[in-house]
Each structure stands twice: as structure tokens, then as C-alpha cells.
Amino acid sequence: MTTPAELLRSLARTRASLDGEEVTYWWTGDVYAWAPDQPYERLFGFEGVNVARLVQDAGTGPDAYRLLTREAAFYLDPGTREILETWNGLPVIHVWNDPANQRWRPFPVPATDLGAQVCFSLEIPLAYPSPLPVAEYPVHSAGDTYKALELFQFFADRVDLAGPAPSVPATMSWTRMSPWLPWMARGQAPGGLTFHCRGRKLGSYAEVPERTHAYIAAHHPEFAHAPECWSEPNETSWTYFRKLNPPA
């Protein structure tokens, strides 16, 4: 792993599979609220899945990929860990991101030698015009610019990466700092949320925990599989909220 192409190939084997087979990641964790002069508060548990298929990005060279994914995630009661339908009298809108695709080109993937393991780090600061402008969504928008920070770490064993398999076992961690969720109806109140999760690459989608497996099957069974082809733009919690609640 001495060149950007080799690093990306190793990340691709960790995050997905070079042979195009579907790969499922599952994660679990918690969501914390923060606000000036207020104590940190654990508001929700959080659990989700991402089903991905890696394909060559045709016409752009052998070291370029498209990652085709759908992801679903659910806000949980922080005590019972049951999937919430309401919170503080408000309907909960869970994460149904279809698609959540990525284009990959060789770049110097940050990789840390942890002895028997290698950690690939992806730090993604986001800032772009919000799909929910304050003028149209004064109760549900934190601002006219969506700002967040996504921090991913993927861990794989060095011995697995040295082998020939198109996909290697892996674990992961994910931290996200974001504004209040639109459905929380906190408007421009100062503060926001921190998501803190960890998970792993499953052997197959069948290993998704039964509660989550059943909820996806009952509501959006298509999320058990990755997309067949590229589409854009990506769905987010903010665009999904706008889709469910068009501006007046």
C-alpha cells in the first residue's frame, strides 16, 4: 500500500468487495444533544445498515470505482433500544437514504499502522446550501447552510489485506456532528447533535439483527439490496424531509 491506487484498492476491499458482490455493514450507537450552557444529553439510540455494491467506473481507468449503496437507520429509545415512532409528541422520521452513492478516485487514503491492524480514516467536512431554507422551513431548519462533520474509521487485519480475497473482514467507527434533525422542530436554536457509533462488515444481509431486519422488510424491503445502477443526487435526512413535507 505505497501508492494512492494501492491504498484505494485496500480501502475498497475493506469497505466493499472488488468482485461486485453485495456487502452489508451494520452499526449501532447513540445520539447526543449539545447546546450552549446545557449539559450533554443522550437523546436516542441509533442503529442502521448500509448495503453496497462496488463497480468499476467505466471509462475512467482501472483504479476508479463507483460505490452503489442504500442505507437505512433508526432512532431508538435510549433505554429499551426499541425503534421510536414518536418523540416528545413529534413523529420520528428515520433514515431512508436511497441512494447514498460515492465516486472513488485514487487519493492518499489516510492509513494508520496499528500493528496487526490497519485503520483507514475518512474525514468529511460538509458545507452546502441547505435543502431546507429557513424562509421555507422556519420551524425545521437550523440555517440556510447545512454544515456537518462525518468521521469514519475502517479497521482490517494486515494479514487479510495481504491475501488475495476481493473482500476482507472489517470493523468500523463513525462519528457525526450535525444540526438538529428537521423533524425535531428546533428551528434555529443553538446547538446540535453528535452521533457516536461502531459496527462491522457482516457475512451477509441475513446477519442483520432480527428487529432491524423485520422493520426494513415491513417498510422498505428494497433496502435489503444495493442499487443496480448509478443514480443521483443522493438522498439525505434533509432532502427526505423536504420530499415528505414540500414547501407551502
N, C-alpha and C positions, 0 to 999 in steps of 0.2 A: 504493500500500500504506500507507494512512494510518489505516485503521480495523481493528479486530480481524477483521471479516468479510473484508476485502480481504486481510489478512495470511494468514488461514487458507486462502482460495482460492488464493493464490500457493503456499503450502506444499503444498496438495492437488495442484496441477499439477506440483510438483516431486517429491513423494513418490509420486504415483499419476497417475490420469488422470480428468478430470471427466466423460468420456463413458462411464465404466464398463468400459472395455477393461482386460484384464489387463496388469499391469506387473510385470516381474521385476527385482529388484535382486540383484546378485551382489557378494560381498565376500570378501576374503582378509586374513590377518594371522597373528598369533601369540598364544600364551597364556603368560604369565609367572607363576611362583610367587614369593611373598614370605613371609617369616616372620621373627620377631624374631631378630636376631643371625645370620641366614643370608644368603648372597649371593642376589641375584635370579637366577632360572634360567628359561631359555626351555624350557618343557616340551613344547609342542605347536605345530605349525602349525594354522591354523583356516581353513576355507572354507565358505561357505554361500550359500543363495539364499532369497529371500522372494518369493512370488508373491501379488500383491494386486489386489483389485478395490474401487474406491470407489463407494459408492452413497449416495443421499440418505437421511437418517434421517427416514423418513416420519412426519409428524405433529409434528415439532419445528421446522419452519421451513426456508427455502431455504438457510440457511447452516450447516446441521448435516449431518454425514456419518457413515457407518459405513465403516470400512476392514476388509474381509474378507481375511484372509491365512492362508497356511500358510508355515512356514519350516523348512528342513532345513539342518543344518550339521554339519561333520565334523572330528574331531580327526585331525591329520596328524602323521606323523613329522617332527620339526623339520628334519631334514636332507634326506631324499628327497622330502618332501611327499606321500608316499603315505598313503592313508586307513588308519588304525590299526584293528586288530581286538582287539589286546591291548596292555596297558601294564603293565610291572612284574608280569607274570603275572596281571593282572586283565582281565576282558572290558571293552572300551570301549563305553559307551552313548552313541551320537551323539544329536544334537538332532533330534527329530521333533515339532515343536510344531504341533498341529492341534486347534483353531485358535490363531491369535495375533492376535486382533481388537482393534480400537480404536474408541471413540466420540469424535468430534471436535465440539466446540462452539467458536464464536468466542472467542478469548482473545488477549491481546497476545503473539503469537508473537515470541520474540527473533530479530531480523533484523539482521545486520551488513552495512553497506555496504563492499564490498571493491573498489570501483571498477567494473570490468567485470562483477563477480560480486556476488551476494547470498548470504549464508550464513544459513540458518535453524538455530537451535540448540534442541535439546530436552534438558533436564537432568532426569532422572527418578530421584529417590531412592526406594528401596523399603524398607519395613519392615513385615512382617506375620507372623502365626503360621506357622511352617514346616509344610509338608505332611509333614515327616519329624521328628516329635518325638524328642528324644534317648531318652526312655524306650522307644520302639518301635524306634528305629534307632540304637543307641549307636555302631555302627561307621561309619555312613554319614551321620550328621547332625552339622553343625557347631554347632547350637544350636536352641533352641525358637523363636527368631525368625529369619526369613530377612531378611537385610539385604544390599542391593546398591545400586550406583550405575550407572545407564545414561546415557551421554553420547553424543548423536547430533548430527551436523552434516551438513546437506544444502546443496550448492553448485549454484547455477544462474546462467546468464548473464542479465544485466539485459535485454539486447535480446530474449532469448527470452521472458522474463516479460512484456515489454511487448507481445508479439504475442497473437494470438487462439487459438493452439493449446490444446487441452484438456490436453495433457501436454507438458512441456519436458524436454530432456536434463539430466541431473544426475549429480553425483558425491557421494560421502558418506564420512564417517568415523564410527567407532563405538569407544568405549572403555567397558569394563565392569569394575567391581570387584565381586568376589563371593566367597562362601565356597568352600572346597574342593568339588569336584563329588562328589555322593554315591558314584558308582562308584569314586572314588579311595580310599575306605575309610580316610580320615584322621581320622575321628571329630571330637573337639573340639580337635585340635591347633591351636595358634595360627598365624595367617597366612591366606593365601587366594590368589586368582588375579586377575590383570589381563589382560583381553582388549584387544588393540590392532589394529584392522582398518580397511581402507579399501576402497571399491568404487564401483560405478556402476550407473545405470539402463541395462539392456540394451535393444536394439531389440526383442527377443522372447526367449521362453524358449529358442529354438533356439540362442541365443548362449552359453548356459551351457557352461563348459568340458567337453570330452568325458568326462573321468574322472568328474566330479561328475554330469553328465547320466546316464551309464551306471549309476552307483551308485544314484541315485534310481529309475531305471527298473527296476532289478533288485529293489529292496527295498520301496519305497513309491511306485509310479508316480502316485498321486493328488497327490503334492506338486508335480507339474508344472503344477497349476492352482490358482487361488484357490477358496475355498469358494463355493458358490452362494447360501448364505443364512447369516444370523447364528446363532451358537450360543455358548454359554458353559457353564462357565468356560473360560478359556484354559488350554492345556497349557503346562507349563514342564519343564525338565530334572528338577525335583524331583517334580512330580506324575507325570511319565512314569516315573521310577524307582520311585515307590510303586506305580504300575499294574503294572509288571513284577515287583515284589517286595512283595506285600501283607504287612502285619504278621502275625506269627505269632499 
